[in-house]
Amino acid sequence: MPLIDMALRVANFKSFGPTPQGFPRIDNINILVGRNNSGKSALIDLVSLVVERNLVANEIQWHNRKPTIVTTETTISPEEIKFTFPSNQSNDSMGNYYAYGRQFEGKRLVALLGQNDAREFSRILDLECPERDYREEVQHAHRFLQALANRPERNPLIGRTFIRLNAERDISPETDSNQNIQWNGTGITSAIQRYLNKSHLPRDLIRVELLNALNRIFNPDTSFDEIICRQQENNAWEIFLAEHKKGLIALSQSGSGLKTVIATLCFIHLVPHILDKSLDTFIMAFEELENNLHPALQRRLLDYIYKKSIEHNFPVFLTTHSSIAIDLFNKRQESSIYHVTHDGTESKCTRVEAYVAHRGILDDLDIRASDLLQANGIIWVEGPSDRVYINHWINLYSDGELTEGIHYQCVFYGGRLLSHLSADETDSDTVEGVSILRVNRNAAVIIDSDKRTADDPLNDTKQRIISEVKSMGGIAWVTSGREIENCVPFSCLKAWAEGKEIKLKTPPERFVSVFDYLDARKSGFGKKMSKQKAVLAESFRDFVTKDNLTADPELNAKVSELCAEIRKWNQLPEPTPPEA
């Protein structure tokens, strides 16, 4: 169950175009992943505007000069129906009001949000009747549906307090003041100083609560014994930390990672006390907390935020480029990951759960969610040996220009797990697996035909994958022989075998296992190598050159096509052909 059962969407807002985009639900942890300037911060702005009821018609924030539209989508409860549709009233068109209203029970109501939380009924979703009848039903009950739209349940964010820690932040020495803590960290030093030194404020909030939280996150790397503030000659206050066995360290002389952790903890522990509000009334946003944080420290800080959110029931929005955040929260039920993209014209936001019907499938495939979301393109391969072959061939054809981890990412699917893959985005609810297209639109898949004869048909799963990937413009490469090992040029196989004291005279048949072929030449050798496919692939590297790859017309065409596709994913120009 989501923490807040409300969909929040926006159209024509900053980089977002006319198709509504946003959050289909709000969970404890809401991760926004995407490239710089993709629209992540705009979605945080949306939450802020809705919480603060500040939906002013600001033309600067419009998209292509079209007014911004904000909608909420919530479920109509039985209690709301009873309250809105009186059971002791009726008319000719509706009959008994309550009996009529019960058809809307459990349905989703979409409302348009305006300034000062003004709401206008838009439509009812999933009403089981033809379109013409739907219009009549809504027309008869419009004033009641508008009354439902006006109820506070339509915007459960109202009454909460929104606070945000920007990506650009710092904690600096400050003079004594009563200013609130700002989104860039301004005011934190002054606030800590006042809580430590003013008699009417609880010192233990800093000396005990904040210090314990700090040590919980930094343990076992380091330990702090005390947090104090000292006044400088210019009257500005400076935060000092007493690190165990090292003495006092000025925060201004410390790394920005420590400042990030302290700023985050001040938002969680200090701001609620300053504003005299309980933690469960807040909505918090943290932008790019990973900056200057060691991976282990990132995990502990994010886990701390997660546990506080669960304990006190408040939603958190995190923008990130960190694979650590993606992989940490991908498996937690109280979290959602949103992929924000920009196609050069407008932004789109898709919940990752729409790609992955069951998160356990990622475990089965040994896939990290961050690999899927952050790569420029995905090459799906059956296993480690296929990865070695493909990477080496791409390296040869691109003269070392195209590199895994920079221009593309190989991801394993495993032969029997191929059925988990789909490129179909038309009906994600019926696909129990990973939708290649939805996870990363830039996709290629390399598939062993596994044919034993030329007349053997491809199985249904492989035919489906080929059709789906081609329909979305991707590459589906099915080996012309039995397995990828059959693609290795015979001249390379022969030269390699000579080093193993095996003489090869004729190449293996296309649909004969290379390992059976080797077994027939040296008993037990092929069986041994079949258990070390990745080792075999690595050992072939010294014998495979671009020249003997291009000598095979089919292999040359496939690898050339794959390299051209990778360049397209990365917006790289095609290499200039050599002069004749």
Secondary structure as UniProt FT lines:
FT   STRAND          6..11
FT   TURN            14..15
FT   STRAND          21..23
FT   STRAND          29..33
FT   TURN            36..37
FT   HELIX           40..51
FT   TURN            52..53
FT   HELIX           59..61
FT   STRAND          62..63
FT   TURN            64..65
FT   STRAND          69..75
FT   HELIX           78..84
FT   TURN            87..88
FT   STRAND          90..91
FT   TURN            92..94
FT   STRAND          95..96
FT   HELIX           97..101
FT   HELIX           102..104
FT   TURN            105..106
FT   STRAND          108..113
FT   HELIX           115..117
FT   STRAND          119..125
FT   HELIX           131..140
FT   HELIX           142..150
FT   HELIX           152..154
FT   TURN            156..159
FT   STRAND          161..165
FT   TURN            183..184
FT   TURN            186..187
FT   HELIX           188..197
FT   TURN            199..200
FT   HELIX           205..210
FT   HELIX           211..218
FT   TURN            219..221
FT   STRAND          224..231
FT   TURN            233..234
FT   STRAND          237..243
FT   TURN            244..246
FT   STRAND          247..250
FT   HELIX           251..253
FT   HELIX           256..265
FT   HELIX           266..270
FT   HELIX           271..275
FT   HELIX           279..281
FT   STRAND          282..287
FT   TURN            289..292
FT   HELIX           295..312
FT   STRAND          316..320
FT   HELIX           323..330
FT   TURN            333..334
FT   STRAND          335..342
FT   STRAND          347..351
FT   HELIX           352..354
FT   HELIX           359..365
FT   HELIX           369..374
FT   STRAND          378..381
FT   HELIX           384..397
FT   TURN            398..400
FT   TURN            405..407
FT   STRAND          408..412
FT   HELIX           415..420
FT   STRAND          421..422
FT   HELIX           428..430
FT   STRAND          434..435
FT   HELIX           436..439
FT   STRAND          443..447
FT   TURN            454..455
FT   HELIX           460..471
FT   TURN            472..473
FT   STRAND          475..478
FT   HELIX           484..487
FT   HELIX           490..498
FT   TURN            499..501
FT   TURN            510..511
FT   HELIX           514..521
FT   TURN            523..524
FT   HELIX           525..530
FT   HELIX           533..540
FT   TURN            541..543
FT   HELIX           546..550
FT   HELIX           553..569
FT   TURN            570..571
//
